[in-house]
Amino acid sequence: MPNSRYRFNPESLSFDKIRLGFRAVLLRALAYFVGSLLIAFFYYLIFAIFFDSPKEKALLREIDQLTLQYDLIHREMDNLDKVIGQLQQTDDNLYRTIFEAEPISETQRESGVGGINRYQELEGYNNSSIVIETAKRLDQLKKKIYVQSKSFDDLIVMAKQKEEMLASIPAIIPISGKDLTRVASGYGLRIHPYYKIVKFHAGMDFTAPSGTDVYVTGNGVVEQVMSSKRGLGNHIIINHGFGITSIYAHLDRFNVRVGQKVQRGDVIGFVGSTGMSVAPHLHYEIKVNGVNVDPVNYYFNDLSAEEYDRMIEIASKTGQSFD
């Protein structure tokens, strides 16, 4: 039984038992309840400050794991950045050198991603710095990969153009006979067979019997098939692209038509002695951007080094041209 409380009555000189009313009992009970809540809240604060709940412990472990993953991602990004750097160096110093192209500027490779703050939505969190830094590095790598990918696309186009150019450049002797006995006259100042004066000879002459096959020396398109009794006589002009043309003159007859595509080694005509010619032979010229060049420099697919030296020697000794 709960202890009873008493109050001294001076009139009766006795102790009267105190009887609480309903309101007093309710207030007292409420006071005890509020006090208990305050004490419980106080203990909860102490526990929450010094001890983690199971859920908080799980979240902390998850944060630690994510932080570790971000560290691993940064290491992988470092490795990827090194690989991209090696690709860039190979691109600039090897591939673009081969194709005679300008290297990509450092500014273009390292330029950032423009626009407004792309990382604003990542701000305001406890680990915002590591997340934002990772996002920035990822964007930079994506930019570098994009630039390098575009560069490789350009290199593929350059390679195709280079392959086409190598196939188009005149690179063989226009008639058969690698013994070189058919080299009659070379490029440069020669005695003209008709005028008997020193005159510039813009090509090379190859002696051969009439009807001998004449081969196109590089891939191209037949630009002109001309029949004439003067000058170059019956002749063919091949446009090889890249500013290069070749001329085959004094032909007996033709084996191609204007606009026809030809490939190196195709028979385009036959040796003759038409036009201003003193004997059956092929007069052969090469022009680069409209300017005559020495054809002897364009036989690298057909001659060994020794044969090439011999051809230069023979061509330089001949004093008179055949046209």
Summary of the structure (lengths in Angstrom):
residues: 323
radius of gyration: 48.0
end to end distance: 145.0
largest distance: 169.9
contacts: 892
relative contact order: 0.10
helix: 43%
strand: 22%
